[in-house]
Amino acid sequence: MALNVNVVSADRQVWAGTASQVVARTVEGEIGILSGHQPMLALLAQGEVRVTTEGGEQISVDAEGGFLSVDHDTINIVAGKATLVA
């Protein structure tokens, strides 16, 4: 099963799509999320959010502050500031 991922900053949507894995830095450390992950809410630390799409493409977003929520294979990342890294 795929993860539905939505990454937004305070003023715009940065990236949305399906993924096989998401890795993010939280205030408690780095976390990896796969399909079937338990529901959770975490505070983001400043750092990179790495999304691996179902096709194997690597998406990198530099995120600053905010939170990450996981519920029923849907991941919402809301950052105060987020920039897609080329």
Biopython code that builds the backbone (N, CA, C, O; Angstrom):
import numpy as np
from Bio.PDB.StructureBuilder import StructureBuilder

atoms = [
    (1, "MET", "N", (0.834, -1.181, 0.000)),
    (1, "MET", "CA", (0.000, 0.000, 0.000)),
    (1, "MET", "C", (0.882, 1.249, 0.000)),
    (1, "MET", "O", (1.979, 1.253, 0.559)),
    (2, "ALA", "N", (0.395, 2.276, -0.619)),
    (2, "ALA", "CA", (1.143, 3.529, -0.740)),
    (2, "ALA", "C", (0.745, 4.493, 0.376)),
    (2, "ALA", "O", (-0.349, 4.423, 0.936)),
    (3, "LEU", "N", (1.664, 5.379, 0.667)),
    (3, "LEU", "CA", (1.402, 6.477, 1.587)),
    (3, "LEU", "C", (0.955, 7.685, 0.783)),
    (3, "LEU", "O", (1.545, 7.989, -0.254)),
    (4, "ASN", "N", (-0.060, 8.368, 1.239)),
    (4, "ASN", "CA", (-0.477, 9.634, 0.641)),
    (4, "ASN", "C", (0.207, 10.739, 1.439)),
    (4, "ASN", "O", (-0.014, 10.874, 2.643)),
    (5, "VAL", "N", (1.039, 11.530, 0.760)),
    (5, "VAL", "CA", (1.867, 12.523, 1.445)),
    (5, "VAL", "C", (1.504, 13.926, 0.963)),
    (5, "VAL", "O", (1.337, 14.165, -0.234)),
    (6, "ASN", "N", (1.386, 14.840, 1.912)),
    (6, "ASN", "CA", (1.111, 16.235, 1.618)),
    (6, "ASN", "C", (2.073, 17.087, 2.451)),
    (6, "ASN", "O", (2.046, 17.036, 3.681)),
    (7, "VAL", "N", (2.920, 17.868, 1.777)),
    (7, "VAL", "CA", (3.875, 18.746, 2.466)),
    (7, "VAL", "C", (3.481, 20.188, 2.154)),
    (7, "VAL", "O", (3.449, 20.597, 0.994)),
    (8, "VAL", "N", (3.182, 20.950, 3.207)),
    (8, "VAL", "CA", (2.797, 22.348, 3.024)),
    (8, "VAL", "C", (3.615, 23.241, 3.942)),
    (8, "VAL", "O", (4.045, 22.831, 5.020)),
    (9, "SER", "N", (3.820, 24.478, 3.486)),
    (9, "SER", "CA", (4.411, 25.499, 4.346)),
    (9, "SER", "C", (3.275, 26.430, 4.755)),
    (9, "SER", "O", (2.117, 26.194, 4.410)),
    (10, "ALA", "N", (3.602, 27.467, 5.476)),
    (10, "ALA", "CA", (2.572, 28.389, 5.956)),
    (10, "ALA", "C", (1.799, 29.049, 4.822)),
    (10, "ALA", "O", (0.647, 29.441, 5.004)),
    (11, "ASP", "N", (2.431, 29.177, 3.641)),
    (11, "ASP", "CA", (1.782, 29.926, 2.571)),
    (11, "ASP", "C", (1.496, 29.150, 1.288)),
    (11, "ASP", "O", (0.880, 29.697, 0.372)),
    (12, "ARG", "N", (1.932, 27.867, 1.195)),
    (12, "ARG", "CA", (1.693, 27.145, -0.065)),
    (12, "ARG", "C", (1.918, 25.651, 0.098)),
    (12, "ARG", "O", (2.525, 25.190, 1.064)),
    (13, "GLN", "N", (1.411, 24.915, -0.873)),
    (13, "GLN", "CA", (1.688, 23.483, -0.926)),
    (13, "GLN", "C", (3.056, 23.288, -1.587)),
    (13, "GLN", "O", (3.311, 23.846, -2.655)),
    (14, "VAL", "N", (3.925, 22.513, -0.969)),
    (14, "VAL", "CA", (5.277, 22.294, -1.464)),
    (14, "VAL", "C", (5.345, 21.038, -2.321)),
    (14, "VAL", "O", (5.952, 21.054, -3.392)),
    (15, "TRP", "N", (4.726, 19.941, -1.860)),
    (15, "TRP", "CA", (4.722, 18.699, -2.620)),
    (15, "TRP", "C", (3.585, 17.827, -2.131)),
    (15, "TRP", "O", (3.267, 17.811, -0.941)),
    (16, "ALA", "N", (2.969, 17.099, -3.060)),
    (16, "ALA", "CA", (1.931, 16.129, -2.705)),
    (16, "ALA", "C", (2.027, 14.967, -3.664)),
    (16, "ALA", "O", (2.325, 15.155, -4.843)),
    (17, "GLY", "N", (1.780, 13.775, -3.173)),
    (17, "GLY", "CA", (1.813, 12.590, -4.017)),
    (17, "GLY", "C", (1.820, 11.327, -3.176)),
    (17, "GLY", "O", (1.572, 11.366, -1.971)),
    (18, "THR", "N", (2.107, 10.201, -3.828)),
    (18, "THR", "CA", (2.176, 8.931, -3.124)),
    (18, "THR", "C", (3.627, 8.526, -2.941)),
    (18, "THR", "O", (4.492, 8.863, -3.749)),
    (19, "ALA", "N", (3.872, 7.805, -1.874)),
    (19, "ALA", "CA", (5.241, 7.431, -1.532)),
    (19, "ALA", "C", (5.263, 6.045, -0.904)),
    (19, "ALA", "O", (4.249, 5.537, -0.426)),
    (20, "SER", "N", (6.452, 5.452, -0.921)),
    (20, "SER", "CA", (6.646, 4.173, -0.239)),
    (20, "SER", "C", (7.270, 4.388, 1.139)),
    (20, "SER", "O", (7.155, 3.532, 2.017)),
    (21, "GLN", "N", (7.939, 5.550, 1.328)),
    (21, "GLN", "CA", (8.612, 5.825, 2.598)),
    (21, "GLN", "C", (8.810, 7.319, 2.783)),
    (21, "GLN", "O", (9.026, 8.051, 1.817)),
    (22, "VAL", "N", (8.736, 7.765, 4.028)),
    (22, "VAL", "CA", (9.035, 9.148, 4.395)),
    (22, "VAL", "C", (9.954, 9.117, 5.613)),
    (22, "VAL", "O", (9.710, 8.381, 6.570)),
    (23, "VAL", "N", (11.013, 9.923, 5.567)),
    (23, "VAL", "CA", (11.931, 10.060, 6.701)),
    (23, "VAL", "C", (11.976, 11.542, 7.064)),
    (23, "VAL", "O", (12.182, 12.396, 6.201)),
    (24, "ALA", "N", (11.780, 11.838, 8.351)),
    (24, "ALA", "CA", (11.764, 13.233, 8.793)),
    (24, "ALA", "C", (12.481, 13.365, 10.126)),
    (24, "ALA", "O", (12.560, 12.414, 10.903)),
    (25, "ARG", "N", (13.002, 14.558, 10.377)),
    (25, "ARG", "CA", (13.659, 14.849, 11.652)),
    (25, "ARG", "C", (12.644, 15.514, 12.562)),
    (25, "ARG", "O", (12.061, 16.543, 12.221)),
    (26, "THR", "N", (12.441, 14.907, 13.729)),
    (26, "THR", "CA", (11.543, 15.482, 14.727)),
    (26, "THR", "C", (12.380, 15.960, 15.907)),
    (26, "THR", "O", (13.588, 15.729, 15.950)),
    (27, "VAL", "N", (11.746, 16.620, 16.854)),
    (27, "VAL", "CA", (12.476, 17.097, 18.031)),
    (27, "VAL", "C", (12.976, 15.938, 18.885)),
    (27, "VAL", "O", (13.854, 16.128, 19.727)),
    (28, "GLU", "N", (12.429, 14.741, 18.683)),
    (28, "GLU", "CA", (12.859, 13.557, 19.433)),
    (28, "GLU", "C", (13.821, 12.678, 18.636)),
    (28, "GLU", "O", (14.261, 11.639, 19.129)),
    (29, "GLY", "N", (14.151, 13.085, 17.404)),
    (29, "GLY", "CA", (15.060, 12.304, 16.567)),
    (29, "GLY", "C", (14.451, 12.017, 15.215)),
    (29, "GLY", "O", (13.326, 12.426, 14.927)),
    (30, "GLU", "N", (15.200, 11.310, 14.386)),
    (30, "GLU", "CA", (14.740, 11.004, 13.030)),
    (30, "GLU", "C", (13.754, 9.837, 13.065)),
    (30, "GLU", "O", (13.915, 8.890, 13.834)),
    (31, "ILE", "N", (12.729, 9.928, 12.211)),
    (31, "ILE", "CA", (11.722, 8.880, 12.166)),
    (31, "ILE", "C", (11.501, 8.453, 10.721)),
    (31, "ILE", "O", (11.480, 9.288, 9.816)),
    (32, "GLY", "N", (11.340, 7.170, 10.513)),
    (32, "GLY", "CA", (11.001, 6.626, 9.206)),
    (32, "GLY", "C", (9.583, 6.099, 9.245)),
    (32, "GLY", "O", (9.180, 5.446, 10.208)),
    (33, "ILE", "N", (8.829, 6.382, 8.199)),
    (33, "ILE", "CA", (7.419, 5.983, 8.164)),
    (33, "ILE", "C", (7.170, 5.151, 6.918)),
    (33, "ILE", "O", (7.484, 5.565, 5.802)),
    (34, "LEU", "N", (6.599, 3.968, 7.128)),
    (34, "LEU", "CA", (6.199, 3.072, 6.049)),
    (34, "LEU", "C", (4.694, 2.851, 6.139)),
    (34, "LEU", "O", (4.059, 3.237, 7.120)),
    (35, "SER", "N", (4.135, 2.233, 5.118)),
    (35, "SER", "CA", (2.705, 1.920, 5.119)),
    (35, "SER", "C", (2.354, 1.083, 6.351)),
    (35, "SER", "O", (3.114, 0.199, 6.747)),
    (36, "GLY", "N", (1.206, 1.366, 6.947)),
    (36, "GLY", "CA", (0.755, 0.629, 8.125)),
    (36, "GLY", "C", (1.262, 1.212, 9.439)),
    (36, "GLY", "O", (1.024, 0.633, 10.499)),
    (37, "HIS", "N", (1.964, 2.360, 9.389)),
    (37, "HIS", "CA", (2.486, 2.986, 10.605)),
    (37, "HIS", "C", (1.339, 3.366, 11.534)),
    (37, "HIS", "O", (0.259, 3.744, 11.080)),
    (38, "GLN", "N", (1.578, 3.264, 12.815)),
    (38, "GLN", "CA", (0.586, 3.662, 13.807)),
    (38, "GLN", "C", (0.316, 5.165, 13.717)),
    (38, "GLN", "O", (1.223, 5.927, 13.383)),
    (39, "PRO", "N", (-0.906, 5.605, 14.006)),
    (39, "PRO", "CA", (-1.195, 7.041, 14.024)),
    (39, "PRO", "C", (-0.271, 7.757, 15.009)),
    (39, "PRO", "O", (0.021, 7.249, 16.092)),
    (40, "MET", "N", (0.176, 8.938, 14.613)),
    (40, "MET", "CA", (1.062, 9.701, 15.489)),
    (40, "MET", "C", (1.052, 11.165, 15.109)),
    (40, "MET", "O", (0.624, 11.542, 14.018)),
    (41, "LEU", "N", (1.527, 11.975, 16.021)),
    (41, "LEU", "CA", (1.720, 13.405, 15.799)),
    (41, "LEU", "C", (3.083, 13.747, 16.386)),
    (41, "LEU", "O", (3.370, 13.383, 17.526)),
    (42, "ALA", "N", (3.929, 14.442, 15.623)),
    (42, "ALA", "CA", (5.271, 14.778, 16.080)),
    (42, "ALA", "C", (5.608, 16.209, 15.689)),
    (42, "ALA", "O", (5.134, 16.714, 14.670)),
    (43, "LEU", "N", (6.433, 16.860, 16.510)),
    (43, "LEU", "CA", (6.925, 18.197, 16.208)),
    (43, "LEU", "C", (8.165, 18.072, 15.337)),
    (43, "LEU", "O", (9.082, 17.312, 15.648)),
    (44, "LEU", "N", (8.184, 18.830, 14.239)),
    (44, "LEU", "CA", (9.342, 18.804, 13.341)),
    (44, "LEU", "C", (10.478, 19.641, 13.901)),
    (44, "LEU", "O", (10.261, 20.708, 14.476)),
    (45, "ALA", "N", (11.687, 19.141, 13.724)),
    (45, "ALA", "CA", (12.887, 19.930, 13.984)),
    (45, "ALA", "C", (13.341, 20.474, 12.635)),
    (45, "ALA", "O", (12.905, 19.984, 11.593)),
    (46, "GLN", "N", (14.201, 21.471, 12.642)),
    (46, "GLN", "CA", (14.709, 21.986, 11.381)),
    (46, "GLN", "C", (15.558, 20.907, 10.729)),
    (46, "GLN", "O", (16.426, 20.317, 11.372)),
    (47, "GLY", "N", (15.305, 20.653, 9.453)),
    (47, "GLY", "CA", (16.080, 19.641, 8.749)),
    (47, "GLY", "C", (15.376, 19.143, 7.509)),
    (47, "GLY", "O", (14.389, 19.719, 7.051)),
    (48, "GLU", "N", (15.900, 18.073, 6.987)),
    (48, "GLU", "CA", (15.435, 17.531, 5.720)),
    (48, "GLU", "C", (14.316, 16.512, 5.928)),
    (48, "GLU", "O", (14.379, 15.676, 6.829)),
    (49, "VAL", "N", (13.299, 16.598, 5.086)),
    (49, "VAL", "CA", (12.270, 15.569, 4.986)),
    (49, "VAL", "C", (12.536, 14.851, 3.671)),
    (49, "VAL", "O", (12.561, 15.478, 2.612)),
    (50, "ARG", "N", (12.736, 13.529, 3.735)),
    (50, "ARG", "CA", (13.041, 12.747, 2.538)),
    (50, "ARG", "C", (11.855, 11.850, 2.208)),
    (50, "ARG", "O", (11.401, 11.059, 3.034)),
    (51, "VAL", "N", (11.370, 11.993, 0.985)),
    (51, "VAL", "CA", (10.238, 11.195, 0.506)),
    (51, "VAL", "C", (10.741, 10.305, -0.617)),
    (51, "VAL", "O", (11.370, 10.782, -1.561)),
    (52, "THR", "N", (10.461, 9.007, -0.513)),
    (52, "THR", "CA", (10.762, 8.077, -1.598)),
    (52, "THR", "C", (9.439, 7.735, -2.261)),
    (52, "THR", "O", (8.564, 7.131, -1.642)),
    (53, "THR", "N", (9.295, 8.127, -3.531)),
    (53, "THR", "CA", (8.046, 7.863, -4.241)),
    (53, "THR", "C", (7.949, 6.372, -4.555)),
    (53, "THR", "O", (8.924, 5.634, -4.415)),
    (54, "GLU", "N", (6.781, 5.947, -4.974)),
    (54, "GLU", "CA", (6.580, 4.545, -5.330)),
    (54, "GLU", "C", (7.481, 4.128, -6.488)),
    (54, "GLU", "O", (7.844, 2.957, -6.602)),
    (55, "GLY", "N", (7.841, 5.072, -7.341)),
    (55, "GLY", "CA", (8.722, 4.785, -8.465)),
    (55, "GLY", "C", (10.200, 4.836, -8.109)),
    (55, "GLY", "O", (11.049, 4.607, -8.970)),
    (56, "GLY", "N", (10.523, 5.137, -6.842)),
    (56, "GLY", "CA", (11.904, 5.170, -6.397)),
    (56, "GLY", "C", (12.566, 6.536, -6.455)),
    (56, "GLY", "O", (13.734, 6.669, -6.090)),
    (57, "GLU", "N", (11.842, 7.555, -6.909)),
    (57, "GLU", "CA", (12.401, 8.911, -6.967)),
    (57, "GLU", "C", (12.563, 9.464, -5.548)),
    (57, "GLU", "O", (11.720, 9.225, -4.684)),
    (58, "GLN", "N", (13.643, 10.198, -5.316)),
    (58, "GLN", "CA", (13.896, 10.812, -4.017)),
    (58, "GLN", "C", (13.499, 12.287, -4.059)),
    (58, "GLN", "O", (14.016, 13.049, -4.877)),
    (59, "ILE", "N", (12.591, 12.684, -3.188)),
    (59, "ILE", "CA", (12.159, 14.071, -3.048)),
    (59, "ILE", "C", (12.714, 14.575, -1.719)),
    (59, "ILE", "O", (12.577, 13.909, -0.693)),
    (60, "SER", "N", (13.332, 15.738, -1.737)),
    (60, "SER", "CA", (13.912, 16.294, -0.524)),
    (60, "SER", "C", (13.322, 17.681, -0.266)),
    (60, "SER", "O", (13.280, 18.524, -1.162)),
    (61, "VAL", "N", (12.875, 17.902, 0.950)),
    (61, "VAL", "CA", (12.292, 19.175, 1.343)),
    (61, "VAL", "C", (13.017, 19.662, 2.595)),
    (61, "VAL", "O", (13.145, 18.921, 3.569)),
    (62, "ASP", "N", (13.484, 20.889, 2.570)),
    (62, "ASP", "CA", (14.094, 21.500, 3.742)),
    (62, "ASP", "C", (12.966, 22.133, 4.554)),
    (62, "ASP", "O", (12.336, 23.091, 4.106)),
    (63, "ALA", "N", (12.715, 21.599, 5.739)),
    (63, "ALA", "CA", (11.588, 22.055, 6.555)),
    (63, "ALA", "C", (12.094, 22.710, 7.831)),
    (63, "ALA", "O", (13.122, 22.324, 8.388)),
    (64, "GLU", "N", (11.349, 23.707, 8.274)),
    (64, "GLU", "CA", (11.717, 24.445, 9.482)),
    (64, "GLU", "C", (10.493, 24.606, 10.361)),
    (64, "GLU", "O", (9.575, 25.354, 10.024)),
    (65, "GLY", "N", (10.478, 23.909, 11.483)),
    (65, "GLY", "CA", (9.372, 24.005, 12.428)),
    (65, "GLY", "C", (8.100, 23.379, 11.891)),
    (65, "GLY", "O", (8.013, 23.041, 10.711)),
    (66, "GLY", "N", (7.130, 23.228, 12.750)),
    (66, "GLY", "CA", (5.841, 22.680, 12.347)),
    (66, "GLY", "C", (5.611, 21.297, 12.930)),
    (66, "GLY", "O", (6.180, 20.942, 13.963)),
    (67, "PHE", "N", (4.763, 20.514, 12.251)),
    (67, "PHE", "CA", (4.448, 19.182, 12.768)),
    (67, "PHE", "C", (4.224, 18.196, 11.638)),
    (67, "PHE", "O", (4.073, 18.565, 10.473)),
    (68, "LEU", "N", (4.208, 16.932, 12.023)),
    (68, "LEU", "CA", (3.974, 15.823, 11.111)),
    (68, "LEU", "C", (2.887, 14.959, 11.732)),
    (68, "LEU", "O", (2.953, 14.621, 12.914)),
    (69, "SER", "N", (1.891, 14.603, 10.935)),
    (69, "SER", "CA", (0.857, 13.694, 11.444)),
    (69, "SER", "C", (0.732, 12.500, 10.521)),
    (69, "SER", "O", (0.867, 12.614, 9.303)),
    (70, "VAL", "N", (0.469, 11.348, 11.127)),
    (70, "VAL", "CA", (0.280, 10.102, 10.385)),
    (70, "VAL", "C", (-1.052, 9.518, 10.818)),
    (70, "VAL", "O", (-1.313, 9.384, 12.013)),
    (71, "ASP", "N", (-1.898, 9.170, 9.853)),
    (71, "ASP", "CA", (-3.177, 8.540, 10.163)),
    (71, "ASP", "C", (-3.668, 7.783, 8.938)),
    (71, "ASP", "O", (-3.880, 8.382, 7.884)),
    (72, "HIS", "N", (-3.848, 6.486, 9.065)),
    (72, "HIS", "CA", (-4.361, 5.644, 7.976)),
    (72, "HIS", "C", (-3.593, 5.839, 6.664)),
    (72, "HIS", "O", (-4.195, 6.118, 5.627)),
    (73, "ASP", "N", (-2.284, 5.694, 6.710)),
    (73, "ASP", "CA", (-1.411, 5.813, 5.543)),
    (73, "ASP", "C", (-1.474, 7.189, 4.864)),
    (73, "ASP", "O", (-1.155, 7.317, 3.682)),
    (74, "THR", "N", (-1.883, 8.205, 5.613)),
    (74, "THR", "CA", (-1.843, 9.581, 5.137)),
    (74, "THR", "C", (-0.895, 10.364, 6.032)),
    (74, "THR", "O", (-1.043, 10.380, 7.254)),
    (75, "ILE", "N", (0.082, 11.015, 5.403)),
    (75, "ILE", "CA", (1.063, 11.812, 6.143)),
    (75, "ILE", "C", (0.886, 13.270, 5.746)),
    (75, "ILE", "O", (0.973, 13.621, 4.570)),
    (76, "ASN", "N", (0.639, 14.107, 6.733)),
    (76, "ASN", "CA", (0.558, 15.550, 6.527)),
    (76, "ASN", "C", (1.726, 16.191, 7.245)),
    (76, "ASN", "O", (1.906, 16.006, 8.449)),
    (77, "ILE", "N", (2.527, 16.951, 6.497)),
    (77, "ILE", "CA", (3.651, 17.668, 7.059)),
    (77, "ILE", "C", (3.364, 19.151, 6.882)),
    (77, "ILE", "O", (3.279, 19.648, 5.759)),
    (78, "VAL", "N", (3.217, 19.850, 7.998)),
    (78, "VAL", "CA", (2.911, 21.273, 7.980)),
    (78, "VAL", "C", (4.096, 21.995, 8.615)),
    (78, "VAL", "O", (4.320, 21.890, 9.821)),
    (79, "ALA", "N", (4.845, 22.721, 7.806)),
    (79, "ALA", "CA", (6.037, 23.410, 8.286)),
    (79, "ALA", "C", (5.827, 24.918, 8.210)),
    (79, "ALA", "O", (5.130, 25.423, 7.330)),
    (80, "GLY", "N", (6.445, 25.621, 9.151)),
    (80, "GLY", "CA", (6.393, 27.078, 9.116)),
    (80, "GLY", "C", (7.053, 27.589, 7.847)),
    (80, "GLY", "O", (6.598, 28.560, 7.241)),
    (81, "LYS", "N", (8.134, 26.922, 7.453)),
    (81, "LYS", "CA", (8.847, 27.258, 6.229)),
    (81, "LYS", "C", (9.314, 25.950, 5.600)),
    (81, "LYS", "O", (9.893, 25.110, 6.288)),
    (82, "ALA", "N", (9.073, 25.766, 4.314)),
    (82, "ALA", "CA", (9.495, 24.543, 3.625)),
    (82, "ALA", "C", (9.868, 24.881, 2.190)),
    (82, "ALA", "O", (9.175, 25.637, 1.509)),
    (83, "THR", "N", (10.978, 24.303, 1.748)),
    (83, "THR", "CA", (11.487, 24.545, 0.398)),
    (83, "THR", "C", (11.880, 23.228, -0.233)),
    (83, "THR", "O", (12.595, 22.428, 0.369)),
    (84, "LEU", "N", (11.408, 23.007, -1.450)),
    (84, "LEU", "CA", (11.801, 21.826, -2.216)),
    (84, "LEU", "C", (13.258, 21.974, -2.612)),
    (84, "LEU", "O", (13.646, 22.994, -3.182)),
    (85, "VAL", "N", (14.072, 20.962, -2.316)),
    (85, "VAL", "CA", (15.497, 20.991, -2.636)),
    (85, "VAL", "C", (15.711, 20.333, -3.990)),
    (85, "VAL", "O", (15.253, 19.215, -4.224)),
    (86, "ALA", "N", (16.412, 21.033, -4.884)),
    (86, "ALA", "CA", (16.627, 20.498, -6.225)),
    (86, "ALA", "C", (17.708, 19.449, -6.235)),
    (86, "ALA", "O", (18.018, 18.892, -7.288)),
]
sb = StructureBuilder()
sb.init_structure("model")
sb.init_model(0)
sb.init_chain("A")
sb.init_seg("    ")
for serial, (resi, resn, name, xyz) in enumerate(atoms, 1):
    if name == "N":
        sb.init_residue(resn, " ", resi, " ")
    sb.init_atom(name, np.array(xyz, "f"), 0.0, 1.0, " ", f" {name:<3s}", serial, name[0])
structure = sb.get_structure()
